[in-house]
Amino acid sequence: MRPHFHIKLTEADQAEIATWTRRVLAGSGFAGVVLLATVLFQHLFEQNSGSAARTSPPTLAENTGPALPR
């Protein structure tokens, strides 16, 4: 196992790293929300397009066979 070296950072360096970390986390969170919204929107759109076809009455096929005796 490699040894860990601890480097003392100045307050300016610590502030810069904290800012960078916040920006990366905020960007990742935003990307996750956009991805989730896209997937949910597509799922909602697919459900609506499928249900629209089911609301119309089914078409009946014409009977082309010989007539049944009565």
C-alpha positions in Angstrom: 0.0 0.0 0.0 1.3 3.4 -0.9 1.9 5.9 1.9 -0.3 8.9 2.1 1.4 12.3 2.1 -0.4 15.1 3.8 0.3 18.5 2.3 -0.6 21.6 4.2 -2.6 24.0 2.1 -2.9 27.7 2.4 -6.3 29.2 3.1 -6.5 30.5 -0.4 -5.8 26.9 -1.8 -8.5 25.5 0.6 -11.0 28.0 -0.6 -10.2 27.3 -4.3 -10.6 23.5 -3.7 -13.9 24.1 -1.9 -15.2 26.2 -4.7 -14.2 23.7 -7.3 -15.8 20.9 -5.3 -19.1 22.8 -5.0 -19.1 23.5 -8.7 -18.5 19.9 -9.6 -21.2 18.6 -7.3 -23.7 21.2 -8.5 -22.9 20.4 -12.2 -23.2 16.7 -11.5 -26.5 17.2 -9.7 -27.9 19.4 -12.6 -26.8 16.8 -15.1 -28.6 14.1 -13.1 -31.8 16.1 -12.9 -31.7 16.8 -16.6 -31.2 13.1 -17.4 -34.0 12.0 -15.0 -36.4 14.6 -16.5 -35.5 13.5 -20.0 -36.2 9.8 -19.2 -39.5 10.7 -17.4 -40.6 12.9 -20.3 -39.9 10.2 -22.8 -41.8 7.6 -20.7 -44.8 9.9 -20.3 -44.8 10.6 -24.1 -44.7 6.9 -24.9 -47.6 6.2 -22.5 -49.8 8.9 -24.0 -49.1 7.9 -27.6 -50.0 4.3 -26.8 -53.2 5.1 -24.9 -54.5 7.3 -27.7 -54.5 4.3 -30.0 -56.5 2.3 -27.5 -59.3 4.9 -27.1 -60.6 4.5 -30.6 -63.0 1.6 -31.2 -61.5 -1.5 -32.8 -62.2 -2.1 -36.5 -64.0 -5.3 -37.3 -62.8 -7.4 -40.2 -65.3 -8.2 -42.9 -66.5 -11.8 -43.1 -65.3 -13.1 -46.5 -66.1 -16.7 -45.8 -69.3 -18.6 -46.9 -72.5 -17.6 -45.2 -73.6 -19.8 -42.3 -76.9 -21.7 -42.7 -79.7 -20.3 -40.6 
